[in-house]
Amino acid sequence: MASGTGRLNRAAHSVPPQAWFAVSAVFHYLGPSFAVLLFPAIGVLGVSWFRIASAALIFAPFTRPWKTLREADGKTRLLLVGLGLCLAAMNTAFYLALDRLPMSLVAAMEFVGTIAIALYGLRTRRNYLALLLAVGGVFILIDVKWASDPLGLAWATLNAALFAVYIILGHRAAQAGAGGGVERLGAAMAIAFFILMPIGFLQAVAAFGTFTLVLAGVAVGICSSVIPYICDQLAMSRLPRASFALLLALLPATATVIAAIVLAQIPSARDLLGIALVMIGVAVHRPADQT
């Protein structure tokens, strides 16, 4: 993997980190939008299994997770286990939320947790304003769904909390550089696969007899967990967490556009107002490591 690590490090430095983030931003919701289309055929947990399993299989040959885990020290192993648990739980909660709620709402809720962490680390008027704007935007998007789908909101809330954890752990993994970060990501994905094996395999196995469904499940994994997570590592290896968090303001808009194109979830004027408030809140907030 030494040569592969070198190539990833060169790729990270040959292209502006914002460009890697832009690719991640597109695939971050493009893959899940395709996943929603597969829910009726494979089931939510089955699609989640395909996402993690195919990503783990693709990562394994060039990241060699067994080697990464064997050579890691105790602190790094703990990081890898934590990231693996986070990926397994976050992806499952995300899909369970998407099965019940519009993608624009689930995407907007993902960013309240990141702002809350910033507020915990740096209590300023600016961060209070950011949190107020983001929470206000989410309330506008939620509208009457508090009463109509509390379970969907519970899954979306769990996903939002885990998304904040992913940003923190992902940045710690990226401290090893772009290549080292991807190696750690491959190990974490392998751990996530073993965690999800008993949960989603029974639904996924029903699709094994249909080649097109298997191919679609693998495509979801590539679009959802391979391309965006590698791009995240390439961007995180060069961007401080504060700058990366600022760029996250683009994601609710990306989710809304992709949901409209792929899932025909056309936002109303009220929805657009809520999304705009969340985006402004993410852009305004200042993480604790802001320089």
Long-range contacts (C-beta under 8 A, 24 or more apart in sequence): 1-62, 1-63, 1-64, 1-67, 1-179, 1-183, 4-62, 4-179, 5-177, 5-178, 5-179, 5-180, 5-182, 5-183, 6-179, 7-179, 8-178, 8-179, 8-182, 8-233, 8-234, 9-177, 9-178, 9-179, 9-237, 11-178, 11-234, 12-177, 12-178, 12-234, 12-235, 12-237, 12-238, 13-178, 13-238, 15-234, 17-234, 17-235, 17-237, 17-238, 17-239, 18-235, 18-247, 20-231, 20-232, 20-234, 20-235, 21-231, 21-232, 21-235, 21-239, 21-244, 21-247, 22-250, 23-227, 23-228, 23-231, 24-227, 24-228, 24-229, 24-231, 24-232, 24-235, 25-247, 25-250, 25-251, 25-254, 26-254, 26-258, 27-223, 27-224, 27-227, 27-228, 27-231, 28-224, 28-228, 28-251, 28-254, 28-255, 29-103, 29-107, 29-251, 29-254, 29-255, 29-258, 29-259, 30-223, 30-258, 30-262, 31-220, 31-221, 31-222, 31-223, 31-224, 31-225, 31-227, 31-228, 32-94, 32-95, 32-98, 32-103, 32-220, 32-224, 33-103, 33-258, 33-259, 33-262, 33-263, 34-216, 34-219, 34-220, 34-223, 34-262, 35-95, 35-98, 35-220, 35-224, 36-98, 36-99, 36-103, 36-263, 37-262, 37-263, 38-213, 38-216, 38-217, 38-220, 39-95, 39-99, 41-207, 41-213, 42-203, 42-204, 42-206, 42-207, 42-213, 42-217, 43-203, 43-204, 43-206, 44-95, 44-96, 44-99, 44-203, 45-92, 45-95, 45-199, 45-200, 45-203, 45-204, 46-200, 46-202, 46-203, 46-204, 46-206, 46-207, 46-217, 47-95, 47-200, 47-204, 47-217, 47-220, 48-91, 48-92, 48-95, 48-196, 48-199, 48-200, 49-196, 49-197, 49-199, 49-200, 49-201, 49-203, 49-204, 50-200, 50-204, 50-207, 50-214, 50-217, 50-218, 50-220, 50-221, 51-91, 51-95, 51-217, 51-220, 51-221, 51-224, 51-225, 52-87, 52-88, 52-91, 52-189, 52-192, 52-193, 52-196, 52-200, 52-221, 52-225, 53-193, 53-196, 53-204, 53-221, 54-217, 54-218, 54-220, 54-221, 54-222, 54-225, 54-226, 55-189, 55-221, 55-222, 55-224, 55-225, 55-226, 55-229, 56-186, 56-189, 56-190, 56-192, 56-193, 58-221, 58-222, 58-226, 59-182, 59-185, 59-186, 59-189, 59-190, 59-226, 60-186, 60-190, 62-186, 63-182, 63-183, 63-185, 63-186, 63-187, 64-183, 64-186, 65-183, 65-186, 65-187, 65-189, 65-190, 65-191, 66-190, 68-183, 68-184, 68-186, 68-187, 69-187, 69-190, 72-187, 76-184, 79-169, 79-172, 79-173, 79-184, 80-173, 80-184, 80-187, 80-188, 80-191, 81-188, 81-191, 82-165, 82-169, 83-166, 83-169, 83-170, 83-173, 83-184, 83-185, 83-188, 83-191, 84-187, 84-188, 84-189, 84-190, 84-191, 84-192, 84-195, 85-191, 85-192, 85-195, 86-162, 86-165, 86-166, 86-169, 87-166, 87-188, 87-189, 87-192, 87-225, 88-191, 88-192, 88-195, 88-196, 89-158, 89-162, 90-159, 90-162, 90-163, 90-165, 90-166, 91-192, 91-224, 91-225, 92-196, 92-199, 92-200, 93-155, 93-156, 93-158, 93-159, 93-162, 94-155, 94-159, 96-152, 96-155, 97-152, 97-153, 97-155, 97-156, 97-159, 99-152, 100-149, 100-151, 100-152, 100-155, 101-145, 101-149, 101-152, 101-153, 101-156, 102-259, 102-265, 102-271, 103-255, 103-256, 103-258, 103-259, 103-263, 103-265, 104-141, 104-252, 104-255, 104-256, 104-259, 104-265, 104-267, 104-271, 104-275, 105-138, 105-141, 105-142, 105-145, 105-156, 106-156, 106-159, 106-255, 107-251, 107-252, 107-254, 107-255, 107-256, 108-134, 108-137, 108-138, 108-141, 108-252, 108-255, 108-274, 108-275, 108-278, 109-138, 109-141, 109-156, 109-157, 109-159, 109-160, 110-159, 110-160, 110-163, 110-251, 111-160, 111-163, 111-248, 111-249, 111-251, 111-252, 111-278, 111-281, 111-282, 112-138, 112-160, 112-278, 113-160, 113-161, 113-163, 113-164, 114-163, 114-164, 114-167, 114-245, 114-248, 114-282, 114-285, 115-281, 115-282, 115-285, 116-164, 117-164, 117-168, 117-287, 118-245, 118-285, 118-286, 118-287, 118-288, 119-285, 121-287, 121-288, 121-289, 122-286, 122-287, 122-288, 122-290, 124-286, 126-284, 126-285, 126-286, 127-285, 127-286, 129-281, 129-284, 130-281, 130-282, 130-284, 130-285, 130-286, 131-281, 131-285, 132-281, 133-277, 133-278, 133-280, 133-281, 133-284, 134-277, 134-278, 134-281, 134-282, 134-285, 135-281, 136-274, 136-277, 137-273, 137-274, 137-275, 137-276, 137-277, 137-278, 137-279, 137-280, 137-281, 138-274, 138-278, 139-274, 140-270, 140-271, 140-273, 140-274, 140-277, 141-271, 141-274, 141-275, 141-278, 143-270, 167-241, 167-244, 167-245, 167-248, 168-241, 170-232, 170-233, 170-236, 171-236, 171-241, 171-244, 173-233, 174-233, 174-236, 174-237, 177-237, 178-233, 178-234, 178-237, 178-238, 181-233, 181-236, 181-237, 182-230, 182-233, 185-229, 185-230, 185-233, 189-225, 189-229, 240-289, 240-291, 241-287, 241-289, 242-286, 242-287, 242-289, 242-290, 242-291, 245-282, 245-285, 245-287, 246-282, 246-283, 248-282, 249-279, 249-280, 249-282, 249-283, 250-279, 252-278, 252-279, 252-282, 253-279
